[in-house]
């Protein structure tokens, strides 16, 4: 069923205009990412690439546990601030919470780096962990702005910034590698400089625009928002750990059992195979998520069903077509998109592509859970994902190496997608069994466990 009927044409035109910027942004991200992988794998050996990927995974873990819950909450509650004319206090609350969270994350990251250096098991020095801490701060800063731009449906700025960032980081990495040589610290320095250039190029004007749009500074409103954000975000922190286990632990198990070379080959195949699916899912998410949140906030179940059906249909068509292309053209894609030392990754690509087809559906169903503030349900799906991932990796990687990691990822994400589908209430919504009808004017349920 279409998202818009004839009477909704006035809303469809702005959505189509926004979608053009979404497509431009995601195309820039996809092409920049693929070009970056090709250039980096052409000059960086698999062992160095693998070690850098492991350190980036630690940065991702710190961001996911300490910062991502507040970022998701910022997106979730932005409409409240916009409707109240209180964007300025909203930003102040979000920045305060994120500042504390980032401080804790960086402190723990540096403490872990000091222990790692003291153990002396790697050539990675403490300075590399300082660079990782700087990258974490820059990543969170950009993700906050990008999330608010998406929530505010400012697609042009959002798309251009994402595209610029996708090009700036690999460009900086290549520049420093050609200048200083292919080492892990040099790669991290490149990522930091690229992220810094990206933030400096876009952030100043975006902040000024948000502040000028604000009309009130109410301390009571800010305190209420802070409490709601904390209630929303705290249950997500352990979920973030489970998500990291199910999505990134494979490369650590592989590196421990097969070495950094195997991990580097796997990470290259992973990045190449997943990026098109991430970009396609990103287009769908950016386009439909504000519509979903708006429908839920208004209590309009009929419109919520329309959005979900349209979202799901777009994902199914695009993901299936993408997997089919990867299966048929895997060897040609690898030879075109990776350096020669990484061509052995071709056989891994169909499994990873299939895994991220499942991931796209999982994102839709998780957005339904977020929209209804039932975030504690995510601990169930991601707990199952973490257990199944570690079990599959423990069984498959020792026997098969990198192919075992790819097959394990495919199976784990497939399981998670199915579990999340049922937990989200999507079956009842799609079948039209969930109650509701015309917009009721009600608000989204209070943050916290929703009735089962």
C-alpha positions in Angstrom: 0.0 0.0 0.0 1.4 3.4 -0.8 2.5 5.7 1.9 0.5 8.6 0.4 -3.0 8.6 -1.0 -4.2 11.3 -3.4 -5.2 13.7 -0.6 -1.6 13.5 0.7 0.0 14.8 -2.4 1.0 18.0 -0.6 3.1 15.9 1.7 4.4 13.6 -1.0 6.1 16.4 -2.9 8.4 17.6 -0.1 9.2 14.0 0.7 10.2 13.4 -2.9 12.4 16.5 -2.8 14.0 15.3 0.4 14.5 11.8 -1.1 16.6 13.4 -3.8 19.1 14.7 -1.2 19.0 11.3 0.6 19.9 9.6 -2.7 22.7 12.1 -3.4 24.1 11.7 0.1 23.9 7.9 0.1 25.4 7.7 -3.3 28.3 9.9 -2.1 28.8 7.7 0.9 28.7 4.5 -1.1 31.0 5.6 -3.9 33.4 7.3 -1.4 33.5 4.2 0.7 34.1 1.9 -2.2 36.8 4.1 -3.7 38.4 4.4 -0.2 38.5 0.6 0.2 40.1 0.2 -3.2 42.8 2.8 -2.7 43.6 1.7 0.9 43.8 -2.0 0.1 46.0 -1.1 -2.9 48.7 0.4 -0.6 48.1 -1.2 2.8 49.0 -4.9 3.5 46.2 -7.1 5.0 48.0 -7.5 8.4 48.1 -3.7 8.9 44.6 -3.3 7.6 43.4 -6.0 10.0 45.1 -4.5 13.0 43.7 -1.0 12.2 40.2 -2.5 11.8 40.5 -4.1 15.3 41.3 -0.8 16.8 38.5 0.9 15.0 36.2 -1.8 16.3 37.2 -0.8 19.9 36.3 2.8 19.1 33.0 1.5 17.7 32.4 -0.4 21.0 33.1 2.7 23.1 30.8 4.8 21.0 28.0 2.2 21.0 28.0 1.6 24.7 28.4 5.1 26.1 27.2 7.4 23.3 24.8 5.7 20.9 22.0 5.3 23.4 21.9 9.1 23.9 22.2 9.7 20.2 19.2 7.5 19.5 17.3 9.3 22.3 18.1 12.6 20.8 16.6 11.5 17.5 13.6 10.1 19.3 12.8 13.2 21.3 13.7 15.9 18.8 10.1 16.4 17.7 9.1 17.2 21.2 11.8 20.0 21.3 10.8 21.3 17.9 7.1 21.4 18.7 7.8 23.2 22.0 10.1 25.7 20.3 12.9 24.5 22.7 15.6 23.3 20.4 18.3 25.3 22.3 17.7 23.7 25.7 17.2 20.3 23.9 20.7 20.6 22.4 22.2 21.7 25.7 20.8 18.6 27.5 22.0 16.3 24.8 25.4 17.8 24.6 25.7 17.6 28.4 24.8 13.9 28.6 27.0 13.1 25.6 30.0 15.1 27.0 30.0 13.0 30.2 29.5 9.8 28.3 32.4 10.6 25.9 34.6 11.5 28.8 34.0 8.1 30.5 34.5 6.2 27.2 37.8 8.0 26.3 39.1 7.4 29.9 38.4 3.7 29.7 39.8 3.5 26.1 43.1 5.1 27.2 43.2 2.9 30.4 42.8 -0.2 28.2 45.5 1.2 25.8 47.9 1.7 28.7 47.4 -1.9 29.8 47.8 -3.2 26.2 51.1 -1.3 25.8 52.3 -2.4 29.2 51.7 -6.0 28.2 53.9 -5.4 25.2 52.1 -7.9 22.9 51.9 -5.5 20.0 53.8 -2.8 18.2 50.9 -0.4 18.7 52.0 2.4 21.1 50.0 4.5 23.5 49.9 7.4 21.0 47.8 5.2 18.7 45.2 4.9 21.5 45.3 8.7 21.9 44.4 9.0 18.3 41.6 6.4 18.8 40.2 8.6 21.6 40.3 11.7 19.4 38.5 9.8 16.7 35.8 8.7 19.1 35.2 12.3 20.1 35.0 13.4 16.5 32.7 10.5 15.5 30.2 11.3 18.3 30.2 15.0 17.4 29.3 14.2 13.8 26.8 11.5 14.7 24.9 13.9 17.0 24.7 16.5 14.3 23.8 14.0 11.6 21.1 12.5 13.8 19.5 15.9 14.6 19.6 16.9 10.9 17.8 13.7 10.0 15.2 14.2 12.8 14.7 17.8 11.5 14.4 16.5 7.9 17.2 18.8 6.8 18.2 16.3 4.1 20.5 18.5 2.0 22.9 19.2 4.9 22.6 15.7 6.2 23.3 14.1 2.8 26.2 16.4 1.8 27.9 16.0 5.2 27.7 12.3 5.1 29.0 12.2 1.5 31.9 14.6 2.3 32.9 12.6 5.4 32.9 9.3 3.4 35.5 10.9 1.0 37.5 12.9 3.5 38.5 10.0 5.7 40.0 7.6 3.1 41.5 10.6 1.3 43.4 11.6 4.4 44.4 8.0 5.1 45.8 7.6 1.6 47.7 10.9 1.9 49.4 10.0 5.2 50.1 6.4 4.1 51.9 7.7 1.0 53.8 10.2 3.1 54.7 8.2 6.2 54.2 4.6 5.2 51.5 1.9 5.9 51.4 1.5 9.7 48.5 1.3 12.1 49.3 4.7 13.8 49.5 6.3 10.3 46.1 4.9 9.4 44.6 6.1 12.6 46.1 9.6 12.1 44.5 9.7 8.7 41.1 8.8 10.0 41.4 11.5 12.7 42.4 14.2 10.3 39.7 13.2 7.8 37.0 13.3 10.6 38.3 16.7 11.8 38.2 18.2 8.4 34.7 16.9 7.9 33.5 18.3 11.2 35.1 21.7 10.6 33.6 22.0 7.2 30.0 21.6 8.3 29.3 21.9 12.0 29.5 25.6 12.6 26.6 26.7 10.4 24.4 23.8 11.5 24.7 24.8 15.2 23.8 28.4 14.4 20.8 27.4 12.5 19.4 25.2 15.2 20.0 27.8 17.9 18.2 30.5 15.9 15.2 28.2 15.5 14.7 28.1 19.3 12.3 30.2 21.2 12.3 29.2 24.8 14.6 28.3 27.7 12.6 26.5 30.3 14.6 24.8 33.1 11.7 22.6 34.1 11.3 21.4 30.5 15.0 20.7 30.3 14.9 18.7 33.5 12.0 16.6 32.3 13.7 16.0 29.0 16.9 14.9 30.8 15.0 12.4 32.9 13.2 11.0 29.8 16.4 10.7 27.8 18.1 8.8 30.7 15.2 6.5 31.0 15.2 5.9 27.3 19.0 5.5 26.9 20.1 3.5 30.0 18.5 0.2 28.9 20.2 0.5 25.5 23.8 0.4 26.9 23.9 -3.3 27.6 22.1 -3.8 24.3 25.0 -2.0 22.6 27.4 -4.5 24.0 25.3 -7.3 22.6 25.1 -5.6 19.2 28.9 -5.2 19.1 29.4 -8.9 19.9 27.0 -10.0 17.1 28.4 -7.5 14.5 32.1 -7.1 15.2 33.4 -10.0 17.4 33.9 -12.1 14.3 37.1 -10.3 13.3 38.6 -10.6 16.8 38.0 -14.3 16.9 39.4 -14.7 13.4 42.5 -12.6 14.3 43.1 -14.6 17.4 42.8 -17.9 15.6 44.1 -17.2 12.1 46.2 -14.0 12.5 45.9 -10.4 11.3 46.3 -11.3 7.7 43.2 -13.3 7.7 41.4 -10.6 9.6 42.4 -8.0 7.2 41.2 -10.0 4.2 37.9 -10.6 5.9 37.4 -7.0 6.9 38.1 -5.9 3.3 35.5 -8.3 2.0 33.1 -7.3 4.8 33.4 -3.6 4.0 33.0 -4.1 0.3 30.0 -6.4 0.5 28.1 -4.5 3.2 28.5 -1.0 2.0 25.9 -1.1 -0.8 23.4 -2.7 1.5 24.1 -0.2 4.3 23.6 2.7 1.8 20.4 1.3 0.5 19.0 0.6 4.0 20.2 4.1 4.9 18.1 5.6 2.1 15.1 3.8 3.3 15.7 4.6 7.0 16.2 8.3 6.4 13.2 8.5 4.2 10.7 6.5 6.3 11.8 6.9 9.9 10.5 10.4 10.5 7.2 9.3 8.9 7.0 6.3 11.2 7.7 8.4 14.3 5.1 11.0 13.2 2.5 8.3 12.7 3.1 6.7 16.1 3.1 10.1 17.8 -0.3 10.9 16.3 -1.7 7.4 17.2 -2.5 6.9 13.5 -2.1 3.1 13.2 -3.4 3.0 9.6 -0.7 5.4 8.4 1.9 3.5 10.5 1.0 0.3 8.6 1.3 2.2 5.3 4.7 3.4 6.1 5.9 0.0 7.3 4.6 -1.8 4.2 6.2 0.6 1.8 9.4 0.5 3.8 9.4 -3.3 3.8 8.6 -3.6 0.1 11.4 -1.3 -0.9 13.9 -3.2 1.3 12.8 -6.6 0.0 13.1 -5.6 -3.7 16.5 -3.8 -3.3 18.1 -6.3 -1.0 17.2 -9.4 -3.1 18.5 -7.8 -6.3 21.7 -6.8 -4.5 22.4 -10.3 -3.2 21.7 -11.8 -6.7 24.2 -9.4 -8.3 26.9 -10.2 -5.7 26.5 -14.0 -6.2 26.8 -13.6 -10.0 29.6 -11.0 -10.1 31.6 -11.7 -7.0 35.0 -12.3 -8.7 34.6 -9.3 -11.0 33.6 -7.1 -8.1 36.7 -8.1 -6.0 39.1 -7.6 -8.9 37.7 -4.2 -9.6 37.2 -3.0 -6.0 40.1 -4.5 -4.0 43.9 -4.6 -4.2 45.4 -7.7 -5.6 46.5 -9.0 -2.2 42.8 -9.1 -1.2 41.4 -11.0 -4.2 40.9 -14.2 -2.1 38.0 -12.5 -0.5 35.6 -13.2 -3.4 34.1 -16.3 -1.9 33.2 -14.5 1.3 31.1 -11.8 -0.4 27.7 -13.6 -1.0 27.5 -14.7 2.6 28.2 -11.1 3.9 25.8 -9.7 1.3 23.0 -12.0 2.5 23.8 -11.2 6.1 23.3 -7.5 5.4 20.1 -8.1 3.5 18.8 -9.5 6.8 20.3 -6.6 8.6 18.2 -4.1 6.5 15.0 -5.8 7.6 16.2 -6.0 11.2 16.7 -2.2 11.2 13.1 -1.6 10.1 11.7 -3.8 12.9 14.0 -2.2 15.5 12.7 1.2 14.4 9.2 0.0 15.2 10.4 -0.9 18.7 12.1 2.4 19.2 9.0 4.3 17.9 6.9 2.6 20.6 9.6 3.1 23.3 9.8 -0.6 24.0 13.6 -0.5 24.0 14.0 -3.3 26.6 12.7 -5.8 24.1 15.9 -5.2 22.1 17.8 -6.9 24.9 16.1 -10.2 24.0 16.8 -10.0 20.2 20.4 -8.9 20.7 21.0 -11.3 23.5 20.0 -14.1 21.1 22.1 -12.6 18.4 25.2 -12.4 20.6 24.9 -16.0 21.9 24.2 -17.4 18.4 27.1 -15.3 16.9 29.7 -16.5 19.5 28.5 -20.1 19.2 28.7 -20.1 15.4 32.1 -18.4 15.4 33.5 -20.8 18.0 32.3 -23.8 15.9 33.0 -22.5 12.3 36.1 -20.3 12.5 38.5 -22.9 13.9 37.4 -25.3 11.1 36.9 -22.9 8.2 38.7 -19.7 9.0 37.4 -16.6 7.2 34.6 -18.5 5.4 33.4 -19.7 8.8 33.2 -16.1 10.0 31.2 -15.1 7.0 28.7 -18.0 7.3 28.4 -17.4 11.0 27.5 -13.7 10.4 24.9 -14.7 7.8 23.2 -17.2 10.1 23.4 -14.9 13.2 21.9 -11.9 11.4 19.2 -14.1 9.9 18.2 -15.3 13.3 18.2 -11.8 14.7 16.1 -10.5 11.9 13.4 -13.1 12.5 13.4 -12.6 16.3 13.1 -8.8 15.9 10.3 -9.2 13.4 8.1 -10.9 16.0 9.1 -8.8 19.0 8.4 -5.6 17.1 4.7 -6.4 16.6 5.2 -6.2 12.9 3.1 -9.4 12.1 0.0 -7.9 13.7 0.5 -4.5 12.2 1.1 -5.9 8.7 -1.9 -8.2 9.0 -4.1 -5.2 10.1 -4.8 -6.7 13.5 -3.4 -3.9 15.6 -6.1 -1.6 16.8 -6.4 2.0 15.8 -7.6 4.1 12.9 -7.7 7.8 12.3 -5.2 10.0 14.1 -6.1 10.3 17.7 -3.8 13.2 18.5 -2.2 11.2 21.3 1.4 11.1 22.1 4.0 8.3 22.0 3.8 6.2 25.1 6.0 7.2 28.0 9.5 5.9 27.9 9.7 2.6 29.7 8.5 -0.9 29.4 5.3 -1.0 27.4 2.4 -3.4 28.1 3.0 -6.8 26.6 
